[in-house]
């Protein structure tokens, strides 16, 4: 089974995480299938960047997010759609 979870990078006492798709039996920092984004808890406010299209794809094929990833994605703001300009009025 595939899992979407965080992989710790960064140095001692300076955590930085990559959000990855991996086999659920693999070690935390072991092999992975794809990097979906990253999470930095040290910035104020904390930084979370995830490719939503790839996340939706992996969830669609059955990958299960960890509790931490599910919580972080739930707190993520909804994407802002690009506003289309109003059509110009034509003189009659």
N, C-alpha and C positions, 0 to 999 in steps of 0.2 A: 504494500500500500504506500502511496505517496503522501508526504506531509509537507505543509508549508510552515516553516519555522524560522527562528532567528539563529544565525551563526555568529558567534562572537569574534570580533577582530579588535584591533586596537591594543595598546600596551597596558601594562599593569596599572590598575586604578583609573584608567581612562577608557571606559568601554565604548565600543562602537559596534553596531550589529548590521549584518546583511540579512535581508529577508530572502530565503532560498526555498526552492522546491527540492526535496531530497527523499530518499527511501526512509521509511519510518524506523527501520532497524539500524540505520547508519549512525555513527557517533555524531555528537553535536557539531563538531568542527570537521567532520569527515567529508567524503565526496558528496557532490550535489548535482542536480540536473540543470538548474537554471537559477540565476540571481534575478529576483523580481524588484529589488530596491534596497534601501538602507534606512536605518533608524539611528539617530544620535541623541541619546538622553541627556547629554551634557550641555546642549545649547539651551538658551532661554528665549522663546519657548522651544521645547524639544522639536527636532526635525524628523519628519517621516516622509519619505518619497518612495512611492510604489507605482509600478506600471499597472494601471487598473485593467487594461485590456488583457494582459498576460495573466493577471490574478484571476479574472473572470474565466479565462480559458482553462486554467488548471483546476479551478473549482468545478467547472463544467465536466471535466474528465474524471472527477472523483477524488482529487487531492483534498486532504482535510487540514484546515489550519489549526495551529496550536492555540491554546487558550490565550497566550500573550499576543499572538498575531491577530486573533479574532477581536480582542479588546482594542488594539491599536488601530485596526482598520475601521472599527466602529466609531472611533473618536475622530477619524480623518474627516475633514470638511468635504462636502460634496463638490464635484468638479463644476466649475463655472463654464457654462456654454457661451461661446462667442456670440455676441449680440449682432444680429443682422441689421444693417442700416434700413431705415424706413424708405419705402419707395417714394421717389420724387413726384410731386403732383404735376400733372400735365395740364396745360391751359386748354379750355374748351372753346 
